[in-house]
Amino acid sequence: MIDKLFPLDKNYILRQAQFVLEEELIDQMIYELKRSYTYMYNPLRLMDQTYALILDTFDFPKDRVQLIYRQLCGIYRFKNRDNQLELLFDGRSHFDKFKEEWEAGFISWIKELGQHEQYVKTMLRMTLLYDTETRAEWAENHCKAFINQYFELKVVKRQGELRLKVG
């Protein structure tokens, strides 16, 4: 399950919805990464070796992408921290409502992030263009830092816990 990233991270229904959608949304993340690369670096879709590799790669270590996904989950919970349940009159459960809202918000975020060269390059280095563990680790650290900067957050480590703070 996803760990708490800040002291009031208590929206357990949202955390569960994010966990259930993890695999599906990581696949969506990679799809959007391929689209972003195409629009940013190869708008004519000319088939070269790198572009073919990016399009044809589906097998890569997913643990680093999973960390980025979980970071985005925590940021979403931080930005939407009101955990009071509202009355729903449309017959949906809160779980279904949170799933729909998280999926829409997540896809919007990865499309926005995909417009930034630093995000696209670091995500490619740790996924589709993965070559060594050290480069992937470097890319992961830079990607996490970029995301925190993009969302104007700071991660502060106190007493062994990571906490999010608005920068």
C-alpha positions in Angstrom: 0.0 0.0 0.0 1.0 3.6 -0.5 2.8 5.1 2.6 1.8 8.4 4.2 3.7 11.3 2.9 2.5 14.0 5.3 1.0 13.9 8.8 -2.6 14.3 7.8 -2.5 11.8 4.9 -5.7 10.1 6.0 -7.8 9.8 2.9 -7.8 6.0 2.9 -10.5 5.6 0.3 -8.5 7.8 -2.1 -5.3 5.9 -1.3 -7.1 2.6 -2.1 -8.5 4.0 -5.4 -5.0 5.1 -6.4 -3.5 1.7 -5.5 -6.2 -0.1 -7.5 -5.6 2.0 -10.6 -1.8 1.9 -10.3 -1.0 -0.6 -13.1 -3.5 0.9 -15.5 -2.3 4.4 -15.0 1.4 3.5 -15.2 0.6 2.0 -18.6 -1.1 5.3 -19.5 1.9 7.2 -18.2 4.2 5.3 -20.6 1.7 5.9 -23.5 1.7 9.6 -22.8 5.5 9.6 -22.5 5.7 8.2 -26.0 3.3 10.8 -27.3 5.2 13.6 -25.6 8.5 12.4 -27.1 6.9 12.3 -30.5 5.4 15.8 -30.3 8.5 17.3 -28.8 11.4 15.6 -30.7 9.9 13.9 -33.7 6.7 15.7 -34.9 7.2 14.3 -38.4 7.3 10.8 -37.0 10.4 9.9 -39.0 11.5 6.4 -38.1 15.0 6.4 -36.8 16.7 4.0 -34.4 15.8 5.9 -31.2 12.2 6.5 -32.2 11.7 2.8 -33.2 13.2 1.7 -29.8 10.9 4.1 -27.9 7.8 2.8 -29.8 8.7 -0.9 -29.6 9.8 -1.1 -26.0 7.3 -2.4 -23.5 9.6 -4.4 -21.2 11.6 -2.3 -18.7 12.0 -2.2 -14.9 8.8 -0.7 -13.6 9.9 0.0 -10.0 11.2 3.5 -10.8 8.1 4.5 -12.7 6.1 3.1 -9.8 8.0 5.5 -7.4 7.1 8.4 -9.7 3.4 7.3 -9.8 3.3 7.0 -6.0 4.9 10.4 -5.7 2.2 11.9 -7.8 -0.4 10.0 -5.7 0.9 11.6 -2.6 1.0 15.1 -4.2 -2.6 14.7 -5.3 -3.7 13.6 -1.8 -1.7 16.6 -0.3 -3.4 19.0 -2.7 -6.8 17.5 -2.1 -6.5 16.8 1.6 -10.1 17.4 2.6 -11.1 13.9 3.6 -14.6 14.7 4.7 -17.0 12.5 2.8 -19.8 14.3 1.0 -23.3 13.0 0.3 -23.5 11.4 -3.1 -26.9 11.3 -4.7 -25.9 9.7 -8.0 -25.7 6.1 -6.7 -21.9 5.9 -6.9 -19.7 5.0 -3.9 -17.0 7.3 -2.7 -14.5 4.8 -3.9 -15.8 5.1 -7.5 -15.9 8.9 -7.3 -12.4 9.1 -6.1 -11.2 6.7 -8.8 -12.8 8.8 -11.5 -11.4 12.1 -10.1 -7.9 10.7 -9.6 -7.7 9.2 -13.0 -8.8 12.4 -14.7 -6.5 14.5 -12.5 -3.5 12.1 -13.1 -3.9 12.1 -16.9 -4.2 15.8 -16.9 -1.0 16.1 -14.9 1.1 13.7 -17.0 0.0 15.6 -20.1 1.1 18.8 -18.5 4.4 17.3 -17.4 4.9 15.8 -20.8 5.3 19.3 -22.2 8.6 19.8 -20.2 11.8 18.5 -21.7 13.3 17.6 -18.3 10.4 15.3 -17.4 10.4 13.6 -20.8 14.1 13.0 -20.9 14.4 11.7 -17.3 11.4 9.4 -17.7 12.8 8.0 -21.0 16.1 7.4 -19.3 14.6 5.3 -16.6 12.0 3.4 -18.7 12.1 3.1 -22.5 15.7 4.0 -22.9 16.9 2.2 -19.8 20.5 1.0 -20.1 22.2 1.0 -16.7 21.0 1.1 -13.1 23.1 4.1 -12.2 21.7 6.2 -15.1 18.2 5.1 -14.2 18.8 6.1 -10.5 20.2 9.5 -11.6 17.2 10.1 -13.9 14.7 9.1 -11.1 16.3 11.6 -8.7 16.1 14.4 -11.2 12.6 13.5 -12.2 11.4 13.5 -8.6 13.1 16.9 -8.0 11.5 18.3 -11.2 8.1 17.1 -10.1 8.5 18.6 -6.6 9.6 21.9 -8.2 6.8 21.8 -10.7 4.1 21.4 -8.0 6.0 23.8 -5.7 6.6 21.3 -3.0 9.5 20.5 -0.7 10.2 17.0 0.7 11.6 17.4 4.2 12.9 14.4 6.1 12.4 14.6 9.9 12.7 11.8 12.4 12.9 9.2 9.6 9.7 10.4 7.9 9.4 12.1 4.6 7.0 15.0 4.7 5.6 17.3 2.0 5.6 21.0 2.5 4.3 23.8 0.3 7.3 25.7 -0.9 
